[in-house]
Amino acid sequence: MTKTINLFTGKLVKLTAPRNEDLEVMANWEEDADYLRNLDTDIAYPRSIEQLEEESKRSSGSKYFRLRTIEDDALIGFVVIHSIEWNNQSGLLAIGIGDRPNQNKGYGSEALQLILRYAFHELNLNRVGLDVISYNGRAIRAYEKAGFVVEGRVRSAVYRDGVYSDRINMGILKSEWEKINN
């Protein structure tokens, strides 16, 4: 008999559905400029609980999860496969770990493995892509560790604090992920 793999649970984190009490925590993350500037290329601007709630309602073409610790079920971030093109079996990934004390603990790396397993084995995607700002070296290393490769670069696409940075496009194919994760 084949052992069933838990799609949503790792050793450190689990992927869960959004909960009502999450929005207040996430609104606090929105007040951290570094969090916002690493998360997106748009203007860093904190969103209210109501704005976050409205945004989550509009994500019908996405598979959106909250990240929680196994140890104490604490909300630490989010991960989403969005812009899914079912006919092309492709989608884009976004991930964020909110509070700094929860960064550099392996949570993001494990969440990447969980969401990629979900994307390739449950959604039957063939390709997952993302973009990351060139100054976010920690994220780039985590993506490369998960098997993502650099596919392109949009030069001087992000302007912050008087400095232009590139937007790096990365992707991973199902066959590449399966080879790494045998």
GUDO-485015 format. One record per residue: residue number from 1; residue in one letter; chain; x, y, z of N, C-alpha, C in turn. Coordinates in nm, 2 decimals, padded with zeros to 4 digits, always signed. Example, Ala and Ser with C-alpha at 12.3 -4.5 7.8 and 13.67 -1.06 7.14 Angstrom:
2
+-------+-------+------+--------+--------+--------+--------+--------+--------+--------+--------+--------+
: vexke : rotor : nuvo :   n_xx :   n_yy :   n_zz :  ca_xx :  ca_yy :  ca_zz :   c_xx :   c_yy :   c_zz :
+-------+-------+------+--------+--------+--------+--------+--------+--------+--------+--------+--------+
:     1 :     a :    A : +01.32 : -00.57 : +00.78 : +01.23 : -00.45 : +00.78 : +01.32 : -00.33 : +00.78 :
:     2 :     s :    A : +01.28 : -00.22 : +00.71 : +01.37 : -00.11 : +00.71 : +01.29 : +00.00 : +00.79 :
+-------+-------+------+--------+--------+--------+--------+--------+--------+--------+--------+--------+
REM end
This chain:
182
+-------+-------+------+--------+--------+--------+--------+--------+--------+--------+--------+--------+
: vexke : rotor : nuvo :   n_xx :   n_yy :   n_zz :  ca_xx :  ca_yy :  ca_zz :   c_xx :   c_yy :   c_zz :
+-------+-------+------+--------+--------+--------+--------+--------+--------+--------+--------+--------+
:     1 :     m :    A : +00.08 : -00.12 : +00.00 : +00.00 : +00.00 : +00.00 : +00.09 : +00.12 : +00.00 :
:     2 :     t :    A : +00.05 : +00.22 : -00.08 : +00.13 : +00.35 : -00.09 : +00.10 : +00.44 : +00.03 :
:     3 :     k :    A : +00.21 : +00.49 : +00.08 : +00.20 : +00.58 : +00.19 : +00.15 : +00.72 : +00.14 :
:     4 :     t :    A : +00.05 : +00.78 : +00.20 : +00.00 : +00.91 : +00.16 : +00.09 : +01.01 : +00.22 :
:     5 :     i :    A : +00.13 : +01.11 : +00.14 : +00.21 : +01.22 : +00.19 : +00.12 : +01.33 : +00.23 :
:     6 :     n :    A : +00.15 : +01.39 : +00.35 : +00.07 : +01.51 : +00.39 : +00.12 : +01.63 : +00.31 :
:     7 :     l :    A : +00.03 : +01.68 : +00.22 : +00.06 : +01.79 : +00.14 : +00.09 : +01.92 : +00.21 :
:     8 :     f :    A : +00.04 : +01.93 : +00.33 : +00.04 : +02.06 : +00.39 : +00.13 : +02.07 : +00.51 :
:     9 :     t :    A : +00.19 : +01.97 : +00.55 : +00.27 : +01.97 : +00.68 : +00.41 : +01.92 : +00.66 :
:    10 :     g :    A : +00.51 : +02.00 : +00.71 : +00.65 : +01.97 : +00.71 : +00.69 : +01.94 : +00.86 :
:    11 :     k :    A : +00.82 : +01.95 : +00.88 : +00.87 : +01.93 : +01.02 : +00.87 : +02.06 : +01.10 :
:    12 :     l :    A : +00.88 : +02.17 : +01.03 : +00.88 : +02.30 : +01.10 : +00.75 : +02.39 : +01.08 :
:    13 :     v :    A : +00.70 : +02.38 : +00.96 : +00.58 : +02.46 : +00.92 : +00.47 : +02.38 : +00.85 :
:    14 :     k :    A : +00.36 : +02.44 : +00.85 : +00.24 : +02.38 : +00.78 : +00.17 : +02.49 : +00.70 :
:    15 :     l :    A : +00.11 : +02.45 : +00.59 : +00.03 : +02.54 : +00.51 : -00.11 : +02.53 : +00.55 :
:    16 :     t :    A : -00.17 : +02.64 : +00.59 : -00.31 : +02.64 : +00.64 : -00.40 : +02.74 : +00.56 :
:    17 :     a :    A : -00.53 : +02.73 : +00.58 : -00.62 : +02.82 : +00.52 : -00.61 : +02.95 : +00.61 :
:    18 :     p :    A : -00.65 : +03.06 : +00.55 : -00.65 : +03.19 : +00.62 : -00.75 : +03.18 : +00.74 :
:    19 :     r :    A : -00.72 : +03.24 : +00.85 : -00.81 : +03.25 : +00.96 : -00.84 : +03.40 : +00.99 :
:    20 :     n :    A : -00.96 : +03.43 : +01.05 : -01.00 : +03.57 : +01.07 : -00.90 : +03.64 : +01.16 :
:    21 :     e :    A : -00.84 : +03.58 : +01.25 : -00.75 : +03.65 : +01.34 : -00.61 : +03.68 : +01.28 :
:    22 :     d :    A : -00.58 : +03.62 : +01.16 : -00.46 : +03.65 : +01.09 : -00.44 : +03.79 : +01.04 :
:    23 :     l :    A : -00.55 : +03.85 : +01.01 : -00.54 : +03.99 : +00.95 : -00.47 : +04.09 : +01.04 :
:    24 :     e :    A : -00.50 : +04.08 : +01.17 : -00.44 : +04.18 : +01.26 : -00.28 : +04.16 : +01.26 :
:    25 :     v :    A : -00.24 : +04.03 : +01.27 : -00.10 : +04.00 : +01.27 : -00.03 : +04.05 : +01.14 :
:    26 :     m :    A : -00.10 : +04.02 : +01.03 : -00.04 : +04.06 : +00.89 : -00.04 : +04.21 : +00.88 :
:    27 :     a :    A : -00.14 : +04.28 : +00.93 : -00.14 : +04.43 : +00.93 : -00.02 : +04.49 : +01.00 :
:    28 :     n :    A : +00.03 : +04.42 : +01.11 : +00.15 : +04.46 : +01.18 : +00.27 : +04.44 : +01.09 :
:    29 :     w :    A : +00.28 : +04.33 : +01.02 : +00.39 : +04.31 : +00.92 : +00.40 : +04.43 : +00.82 :
:    30 :     e :    A : +00.28 : +04.48 : +00.78 : +00.27 : +04.58 : +00.68 : +00.34 : +04.71 : +00.73 :
:    31 :     e :    A : +00.36 : +04.73 : +00.86 : +00.42 : +04.85 : +00.91 : +00.58 : +04.84 : +00.91 :
:    32 :     d :    A : +00.63 : +04.73 : +00.86 : +00.78 : +04.71 : +00.85 : +00.82 : +04.74 : +00.71 :
:    33 :     a :    A : +00.89 : +04.85 : +00.69 : +00.93 : +04.89 : +00.55 : +01.02 : +04.78 : +00.49 :
:    34 :     d :    A : +01.11 : +04.72 : +00.56 : +01.20 : +04.62 : +00.51 : +01.12 : +04.50 : +00.45 :
:    35 :     y :    A : +01.02 : +04.46 : +00.53 : +00.93 : +04.35 : +00.49 : +00.86 : +04.39 : +00.36 :
:    36 :     l :    A : +00.80 : +04.50 : +00.35 : +00.73 : +04.55 : +00.23 : +00.83 : +04.56 : +00.11 :
:    37 :     r :    A : +00.95 : +04.61 : +00.13 : +01.04 : +04.63 : +00.02 : +01.11 : +04.50 : -00.03 :
:    38 :     n :    A : +01.11 : +04.40 : +00.05 : +01.16 : +04.27 : +00.00 : +01.04 : +04.19 : -00.06 :
:    39 :     l :    A : +00.92 : +04.22 : -00.02 : +00.81 : +04.14 : -00.07 : +00.76 : +04.18 : -00.21 :
:    40 :     d :    A : +00.78 : +04.31 : -00.24 : +00.72 : +04.36 : -00.37 : +00.80 : +04.47 : -00.42 :
:    41 :     t :    A : +00.78 : +04.50 : -00.55 : +00.85 : +04.61 : -00.62 : +00.76 : +04.74 : -00.61 :
:    42 :     d :    A : +00.64 : +04.72 : -00.57 : +00.55 : +04.84 : -00.56 : +00.60 : +04.93 : -00.45 :
:    43 :     i :    A : +00.54 : +05.05 : -00.45 : +00.57 : +05.14 : -00.34 : +00.54 : +05.08 : -00.20 :
:    44 :     a :    A : +00.63 : +05.09 : -00.11 : +00.61 : +05.04 : +00.02 : +00.50 : +05.13 : +00.09 :
:    45 :     y :    A : +00.39 : +05.06 : +00.12 : +00.28 : +05.14 : +00.18 : +00.20 : +05.04 : +00.27 :
:    46 :     p :    A : +00.18 : +05.06 : +00.40 : +00.11 : +04.96 : +00.48 : -00.04 : +04.96 : +00.45 :
:    47 :     r :    A : -00.09 : +04.84 : +00.44 : -00.23 : +04.82 : +00.41 : -00.31 : +04.79 : +00.54 :
:    48 :     s :    A : -00.43 : +04.83 : +00.55 : -00.51 : +04.81 : +00.67 : -00.57 : +04.67 : +00.67 :
:    49 :     i :    A : -00.63 : +04.63 : +00.78 : -00.69 : +04.50 : +00.79 : -00.80 : +04.49 : +00.68 :
:    50 :     e :    A : -00.88 : +04.59 : +00.66 : -00.98 : +04.59 : +00.56 : -00.92 : +04.57 : +00.42 :
:    51 :     q :    A : -00.81 : +04.64 : +00.39 : -00.75 : +04.62 : +00.26 : -00.69 : +04.48 : +00.24 :
:    52 :     l :    A : -00.63 : +04.43 : +00.34 : -00.58 : +04.29 : +00.33 : -00.70 : +04.19 : +00.32 :
:    53 :     e :    A : -00.81 : +04.21 : +00.38 : -00.92 : +04.13 : +00.37 : -00.98 : +04.13 : +00.23 :
:    54 :     e :    A : -00.99 : +04.25 : +00.17 : -01.04 : +04.27 : +00.04 : -00.95 : +04.20 : -00.06 :
:    55 :     e :    A : -00.82 : +04.21 : -00.04 : -00.72 : +04.15 : -00.13 : -00.74 : +04.00 : -00.13 :
:    56 :     s :    A : -00.76 : +03.94 : -00.01 : -00.77 : +03.80 : -00.01 : -00.89 : +03.75 : -00.08 :
:    57 :     k :    A : -01.00 : +03.83 : -00.08 : -01.12 : +03.79 : -00.15 : -01.10 : +03.79 : -00.30 :
:    58 :     r :    A : -01.01 : +03.87 : -00.35 : -00.99 : +03.88 : -00.49 : -00.90 : +03.77 : -00.55 :
:    59 :     s :    A : -00.84 : +03.69 : -00.46 : -00.74 : +03.60 : -00.51 : -00.80 : +03.46 : -00.56 :
:    60 :     s :    A : -00.91 : +03.47 : -00.64 : -00.98 : +03.35 : -00.68 : -00.89 : +03.27 : -00.78 :
:    61 :     g :    A : -00.80 : +03.33 : -00.86 : -00.72 : +03.25 : -00.95 : -00.59 : +03.21 : -00.88 :
:    62 :     s :    A : -00.59 : +03.21 : -00.75 : -00.47 : +03.17 : -00.68 : -00.49 : +03.06 : -00.57 :
:    63 :     k :    A : -00.38 : +03.00 : -00.53 : -00.39 : +02.90 : -00.42 : -00.31 : +02.96 : -00.31 :
:    64 :     y :    A : -00.37 : +03.02 : -00.21 : -00.31 : +03.10 : -00.11 : -00.32 : +03.03 : +00.02 :
:    65 :     f :    A : -00.20 : +03.02 : +00.09 : -00.19 : +02.96 : +00.22 : -00.12 : +03.05 : +00.32 :
:    66 :     r :    A : -00.16 : +03.03 : +00.44 : -00.09 : +03.10 : +00.55 : +00.02 : +03.00 : +00.61 :
:    67 :     l :    A : +00.13 : +03.05 : +00.65 : +00.23 : +02.96 : +00.71 : +00.23 : +02.97 : +00.86 :
:    68 :     r :    A : +00.22 : +02.85 : +00.92 : +00.22 : +02.84 : +01.07 : +00.32 : +02.74 : +01.11 :
:    69 :     t :    A : +00.37 : +02.77 : +01.23 : +00.47 : +02.68 : +01.29 : +00.40 : +02.55 : +01.34 :
:    70 :     i :    A : +00.47 : +02.44 : +01.33 : +00.42 : +02.31 : +01.38 : +00.42 : +02.32 : +01.53 :
:    71 :     e :    A : +00.53 : +02.38 : +01.59 : +00.55 : +02.38 : +01.73 : +00.43 : +02.44 : +01.81 :
:    72 :     d :    A : +00.39 : +02.56 : +01.77 : +00.28 : +02.63 : +01.84 : +00.17 : +02.69 : +01.76 :
:    73 :     d :    A : +00.17 : +02.66 : +01.63 : +00.06 : +02.70 : +01.54 : +00.06 : +02.85 : +01.52 :
:    74 :     a :    A : +00.17 : +02.92 : +01.54 : +00.18 : +03.06 : +01.53 : +00.19 : +03.10 : +01.38 :
:    75 :     l :    A : +00.12 : +03.21 : +01.34 : +00.12 : +03.26 : +01.21 : +00.26 : +03.33 : +01.19 :
:    76 :     i :    A : +00.33 : +03.29 : +01.08 : +00.46 : +03.34 : +01.06 : +00.48 : +03.40 : +00.92 :
:    77 :     g :    A : +00.38 : +03.37 : +00.83 : +00.39 : +03.42 : +00.69 : +00.28 : +03.37 : +00.60 :
:    78 :     f :    A : +00.31 : +03.38 : +00.47 : +00.22 : +03.33 : +00.37 : +00.29 : +03.28 : +00.25 :
:    79 :     v :    A : +00.23 : +03.20 : +00.17 : +00.28 : +03.15 : +00.04 : +00.17 : +03.13 : -00.05 :
:    80 :     v :    A : +00.19 : +03.16 : -00.18 : +00.08 : +03.16 : -00.28 : +00.13 : +03.12 : -00.41 :
:    81 :     i :    A : +00.06 : +03.04 : -00.48 : +00.08 : +03.02 : -00.63 : -00.03 : +03.10 : -00.69 :
:    82 :     h :    A : +00.01 : +03.20 : -00.77 : -00.09 : +03.29 : -00.83 : -00.06 : +03.30 : -00.98 :
:    83 :     s :    A : -00.15 : +03.37 : -01.05 : -00.14 : +03.39 : -01.20 : -00.13 : +03.25 : -01.27 :
:    84 :     i :    A : -00.21 : +03.16 : -01.22 : -00.21 : +03.02 : -01.27 : -00.27 : +03.03 : -01.41 :
:    85 :     e :    A : -00.19 : +02.97 : -01.51 : -00.24 : +02.95 : -01.65 : -00.26 : +02.80 : -01.66 :
:    86 :     w :    A : -00.38 : +02.75 : -01.64 : -00.41 : +02.61 : -01.64 : -00.37 : +02.55 : -01.78 :
:    87 :     n :    A : -00.40 : +02.62 : -01.89 : -00.37 : +02.56 : -02.02 : -00.22 : +02.54 : -02.04 :
:    88 :     n :    A : -00.14 : +02.63 : -01.98 : +00.01 : +02.62 : -01.99 : +00.07 : +02.54 : -01.87 :
:    89 :     q :    A : -00.01 : +02.50 : -01.78 : +00.04 : +02.44 : -01.66 : +00.15 : +02.51 : -01.59 :
:    90 :     s :    A : +00.13 : +02.64 : -01.57 : +00.23 : +02.73 : -01.51 : +00.17 : +02.83 : -01.41 :
:    91 :     g :    A : +00.25 : +02.87 : -01.31 : +00.20 : +02.97 : -01.22 : +00.32 : +03.04 : -01.16 :
:    92 :     l :    A : +00.29 : +03.14 : -01.08 : +00.39 : +03.22 : -01.02 : +00.38 : +03.21 : -00.86 :
:    93 :     l :    A : +00.50 : +03.22 : -00.80 : +00.51 : +03.20 : -00.66 : +00.54 : +03.33 : -00.59 :
:    94 :     a :    A : +00.48 : +03.35 : -00.47 : +00.51 : +03.46 : -00.38 : +00.52 : +03.40 : -00.24 :
:    95 :     i :    A : +00.61 : +03.45 : -00.16 : +00.62 : +03.40 : -00.02 : +00.67 : +03.51 : +00.06 :
:    96 :     g :    A : +00.63 : +03.52 : +00.19 : +00.68 : +03.62 : +00.28 : +00.68 : +03.56 : +00.42 :
:    97 :     i :    A : +00.78 : +03.59 : +00.50 : +00.79 : +03.56 : +00.64 : +00.78 : +03.69 : +00.71 :
:    98 :     g :    A : +00.69 : +03.71 : +00.80 : +00.66 : +03.84 : +00.85 : +00.76 : +03.90 : +00.95 :
:    99 :     d :    A : +00.76 : +03.84 : +01.07 : +00.85 : +03.90 : +01.17 : +00.99 : +03.86 : +01.16 :
:   100 :     r :    A : +01.09 : +03.95 : +01.18 : +01.23 : +03.91 : +01.17 : +01.28 : +03.80 : +01.26 :
:   101 :     p :    A : +01.23 : +03.78 : +01.38 : +01.27 : +03.67 : +01.46 : +01.24 : +03.53 : +01.40 :
:   102 :     n :    A : +01.14 : +03.53 : +01.30 : +01.10 : +03.41 : +01.24 : +01.18 : +03.38 : +01.11 :
:   103 :     q :    A : +01.27 : +03.48 : +01.07 : +01.35 : +03.46 : +00.95 : +01.48 : +03.39 : +00.98 :
:   104 :     n :    A : +01.54 : +03.33 : +00.88 : +01.66 : +03.25 : +00.90 : +01.65 : +03.13 : +00.99 :
:   105 :     k :    A : +01.54 : +03.07 : +01.00 : +01.52 : +02.95 : +01.08 : +01.48 : +02.83 : +01.00 :
:   106 :     g :    A : +01.48 : +02.85 : +00.87 : +01.45 : +02.73 : +00.78 : +01.30 : +02.72 : +00.75 :
:   107 :     y :    A : +01.22 : +02.81 : +00.80 : +01.08 : +02.81 : +00.77 : +01.05 : +02.84 : +00.63 :
:   108 :     g :    A : +01.11 : +02.94 : +00.57 : +01.09 : +02.97 : +00.43 : +01.13 : +02.86 : +00.34 :
:   109 :     s :    A : +01.25 : +02.80 : +00.36 : +01.30 : +02.69 : +00.28 : +01.20 : +02.57 : +00.28 :
:   110 :     e :    A : +01.15 : +02.54 : +00.40 : +01.06 : +02.42 : +00.41 : +00.92 : +02.46 : +00.34 :
:   111 :     a :    A : +00.88 : +02.58 : +00.36 : +00.75 : +02.63 : +00.29 : +00.77 : +02.62 : +00.14 :
:   112 :     l :    A : +00.88 : +02.65 : +00.09 : +00.91 : +02.64 : -00.06 : +00.89 : +02.50 : -00.10 :
:   113 :     q :    A : +00.95 : +02.40 : -00.02 : +00.93 : +02.26 : -00.06 : +00.79 : +02.22 : -00.06 :
:   114 :     l :    A : +00.71 : +02.26 : +00.05 : +00.57 : +02.22 : +00.06 : +00.49 : +02.28 : -00.06 :
:   115 :     i :    A : +00.51 : +02.41 : -00.09 : +00.43 : +02.47 : -00.19 : +00.47 : +02.41 : -00.33 :
:   116 :     l :    A : +00.59 : +02.38 : -00.35 : +00.63 : +02.32 : -00.48 : +00.57 : +02.18 : -00.50 :
:   117 :     r :    A : +00.58 : +02.10 : -00.39 : +00.52 : +01.97 : -00.40 : +00.37 : +01.98 : -00.43 :
:   118 :     y :    A : +00.30 : +02.08 : -00.37 : +00.16 : +02.11 : -00.39 : +00.14 : +02.15 : -00.54 :
:   119 :     a :    A : +00.22 : +02.24 : -00.59 : +00.21 : +02.29 : -00.72 : +00.22 : +02.18 : -00.83 :
:   120 :     f :    A : +00.33 : +02.10 : -00.81 : +00.36 : +01.99 : -00.91 : +00.27 : +01.87 : -00.89 :
:   121 :     h :    A : +00.24 : +01.83 : -00.77 : +00.17 : +01.70 : -00.75 : +00.02 : +01.72 : -00.74 :
:   122 :     e :    A : -00.03 : +01.83 : -00.68 : -00.17 : +01.85 : -00.66 : -00.23 : +01.93 : -00.77 :
:   123 :     l :    A : -00.17 : +02.04 : -00.81 : -00.22 : +02.13 : -00.91 : -00.18 : +02.08 : -01.05 :
:   124 :     n :    A : -00.08 : +01.99 : -01.06 : -00.03 : +01.94 : -01.19 : +00.03 : +02.04 : -01.27 :
:   125 :     l :    A : +00.10 : +02.14 : -01.21 : +00.17 : +02.24 : -01.29 : +00.30 : +02.18 : -01.34 :
:   126 :     n :    A : +00.35 : +02.23 : -01.45 : +00.48 : +02.19 : -01.50 : +00.59 : +02.29 : -01.47 :
:   127 :     r :    A : +00.55 : +02.42 : -01.44 : +00.65 : +02.53 : -01.42 : +00.60 : +02.62 : -01.31 :
:   128 :     v :    A : +00.69 : +02.66 : -01.23 : +00.66 : +02.77 : -01.13 : +00.77 : +02.87 : -01.14 :
:   129 :     g :    A : +00.73 : +03.00 : -01.16 : +00.82 : +03.11 : -01.17 : +00.80 : +03.21 : -01.06 :
:   130 :     l :    A : +00.89 : +03.30 : -01.05 : +00.89 : +03.41 : -00.95 : +00.98 : +03.52 : -01.00 :
:   131 :     d :    A : +00.97 : +03.64 : -00.94 : +01.07 : +03.74 : -00.95 : +01.11 : +03.79 : -00.82 :
:   132 :     v :    A : +01.23 : +03.83 : -00.81 : +01.29 : +03.87 : -00.68 : +01.38 : +03.99 : -00.71 :
:   133 :     i :    A : +01.39 : +04.09 : -00.62 : +01.48 : +04.20 : -00.63 : +01.62 : +04.16 : -00.60 :
:   134 :     s :    A : +01.71 : +04.21 : -00.69 : +01.85 : +04.16 : -00.68 : +01.92 : +04.19 : -00.54 :
:   135 :     y :    A : +01.87 : +04.29 : -00.46 : +01.93 : +04.31 : -00.33 : +01.88 : +04.21 : -00.23 :
:   136 :     n :    A : +01.79 : +04.13 : -00.26 : +01.74 : +04.03 : -00.16 : +01.81 : +03.90 : -00.17 :
:   137 :     g :    A : +01.94 : +03.90 : -00.14 : +02.03 : +03.79 : -00.15 : +01.98 : +03.67 : -00.07 :
:   138 :     r :    A : +01.92 : +03.69 : +00.05 : +01.88 : +03.58 : +00.13 : +01.77 : +03.50 : +00.05 :
:   139 :     a :    A : +01.67 : +03.57 : -00.01 : +01.57 : +03.50 : -00.08 : +01.62 : +03.43 : -00.20 :
:   140 :     i :    A : +01.71 : +03.50 : -00.28 : +01.77 : +03.43 : -00.40 : +01.84 : +03.30 : -00.36 :
:   141 :     r :    A : +01.92 : +03.30 : -00.25 : +01.98 : +03.18 : -00.20 : +01.88 : +03.07 : -00.17 :
:   142 :     a :    A : +01.77 : +03.11 : -00.10 : +01.67 : +03.01 : -00.07 : +01.60 : +02.95 : -00.19 :
:   143 :     y :    A : +01.57 : +03.04 : -00.29 : +01.51 : +02.99 : -00.42 : +01.61 : +02.90 : -00.49 :
:   144 :     e :    A : +01.74 : +02.93 : -00.50 : +01.83 : +02.85 : -00.56 : +01.85 : +02.71 : -00.49 :
:   145 :     k :    A : +01.84 : +02.71 : -00.36 : +01.85 : +02.59 : -00.28 : +01.73 : +02.50 : -00.31 :
:   146 :     a :    A : +01.61 : +02.56 : -00.34 : +01.49 : +02.49 : -00.37 : +01.49 : +02.44 : -00.51 :
:   147 :     g :    A : +01.59 : +02.48 : -00.60 : +01.60 : +02.44 : -00.73 : +01.57 : +02.54 : -00.84 :
:   148 :     f :    A : +01.53 : +02.66 : -00.80 : +01.50 : +02.76 : -00.90 : +01.63 : +02.80 : -00.97 :
:   149 :     v :    A : +01.62 : +02.83 : -01.10 : +01.73 : +02.89 : -01.18 : +01.70 : +03.02 : -01.23 :
:   150 :     v :    A : +01.80 : +03.11 : -01.25 : +01.78 : +03.24 : -01.30 : +01.75 : +03.22 : -01.45 :
:   151 :     e :    A : +01.64 : +03.28 : -01.49 : +01.59 : +03.27 : -01.63 : +01.61 : +03.41 : -01.70 :
:   152 :     g :    A : +01.62 : +03.51 : -01.63 : +01.64 : +03.65 : -01.69 : +01.65 : +03.75 : -01.59 :
:   153 :     r :    A : +01.67 : +03.87 : -01.64 : +01.69 : +03.99 : -01.55 : +01.63 : +04.11 : -01.62 :
:   154 :     v :    A : +01.56 : +04.19 : -01.54 : +01.51 : +04.31 : -01.59 : +01.59 : +04.42 : -01.52 :
:   155 :     r :    A : +01.67 : +04.48 : -01.60 : +01.77 : +04.57 : -01.54 : +01.71 : +04.70 : -01.49 :
:   156 :     s :    A : +01.77 : +04.75 : -01.38 : +01.73 : +04.88 : -01.31 : +01.57 : +04.89 : -01.31 :
:   157 :     a :    A : +01.51 : +04.79 : -01.26 : +01.36 : +04.79 : -01.26 : +01.30 : +04.84 : -01.13 :
:   158 :     v :    A : +01.38 : +04.85 : -01.03 : +01.34 : +04.89 : -00.89 : +01.42 : +05.00 : -00.85 :
:   159 :     y :    A : +01.36 : +05.11 : -00.80 : +01.43 : +05.23 : -00.76 : +01.40 : +05.25 : -00.61 :
:   160 :     r :    A : +01.50 : +05.23 : -00.52 : +01.48 : +05.25 : -00.38 : +01.60 : +05.32 : -00.32 :
:   161 :     d :    A : +01.57 : +05.43 : -00.24 : +01.68 : +05.50 : -00.17 : +01.79 : +05.55 : -00.27 :
:   162 :     g :    A : +01.74 : +05.60 : -00.39 : +01.84 : +05.66 : -00.48 : +01.92 : +05.56 : -00.56 :
:   163 :     v :    A : +01.89 : +05.43 : -00.55 : +01.97 : +05.32 : -00.61 : +01.87 : +05.24 : -00.70 :
:   164 :     y :    A : +01.91 : +05.21 : -00.82 : +01.84 : +05.11 : -00.91 : +01.89 : +04.97 : -00.88 :
:   165 :     s :    A : +01.79 : +04.88 : -00.88 : +01.82 : +04.74 : -00.86 : +01.75 : +04.66 : -00.97 :
:   166 :     d :    A : +01.81 : +04.54 : -01.00 : +01.75 : +04.46 : -01.11 : +01.63 : +04.37 : -01.04 :
:   167 :     r :    A : +01.54 : +04.33 : -01.13 : +01.44 : +04.23 : -01.09 : +01.49 : +04.10 : -01.16 :
:   168 :     i :    A : +01.51 : +04.00 : -01.08 : +01.56 : +03.87 : -01.13 : +01.44 : +03.78 : -01.15 :
:   169 :     n :    A : +01.43 : +03.72 : -01.27 : +01.32 : +03.62 : -01.30 : +01.38 : +03.48 : -01.28 :
:   170 :     m :    A : +01.31 : +03.40 : -01.20 : +01.36 : +03.26 : -01.17 : +01.25 : +03.17 : -01.20 :
:   171 :     g :    A : +01.28 : +03.04 : -01.22 : +01.18 : +02.94 : -01.25 : +01.23 : +02.80 : -01.22 :
:   172 :     i :    A : +01.14 : +02.71 : -01.20 : +01.17 : +02.57 : -01.18 : +01.07 : +02.49 : -01.25 :
:   173 :     l :    A : +01.11 : +02.38 : -01.32 : +01.02 : +02.29 : -01.39 : +01.00 : +02.17 : -01.30 :
:   174 :     k :    A : +00.88 : +02.10 : -01.32 : +00.85 : +01.98 : -01.24 : +00.96 : +01.88 : -01.25 :
:   175 :     s :    A : +01.01 : +01.85 : -01.37 : +01.12 : +01.75 : -01.38 : +01.24 : +01.79 : -01.30 :
:   176 :     e :    A : +01.28 : +01.92 : -01.30 : +01.39 : +01.96 : -01.22 : +01.37 : +01.94 : -01.07 :
:   177 :     w :    A : +01.25 : +01.98 : -01.03 : +01.21 : +01.96 : -00.88 : +01.21 : +01.81 : -00.84 :
:   178 :     e :    A : +01.16 : +01.73 : -00.93 : +01.15 : +01.59 : -00.90 : +01.29 : +01.52 : -00.90 :
:   179 :     k :    A : +01.38 : +01.57 : -00.98 : +01.52 : +01.52 : -00.98 : +01.59 : +01.55 : -00.85 :
:   180 :     i :    A : +01.57 : +01.67 : -00.80 : +01.63 : +01.72 : -00.67 : +01.57 : +01.64 : -00.56 :
:   181 :     n :    A : +01.43 : +01.62 : -00.56 : +01.36 : +01.56 : -00.45 : +01.33 : +01.41 : -00.46 :
:   182 :     n :    A : +01.39 : +01.35 : -00.57 : +01.38 : +01.21 : -00.59 : +01.26 : +01.14 : -00.53 :
+-------+-------+------+--------+--------+--------+--------+--------+--------+--------+--------+--------+
REM end
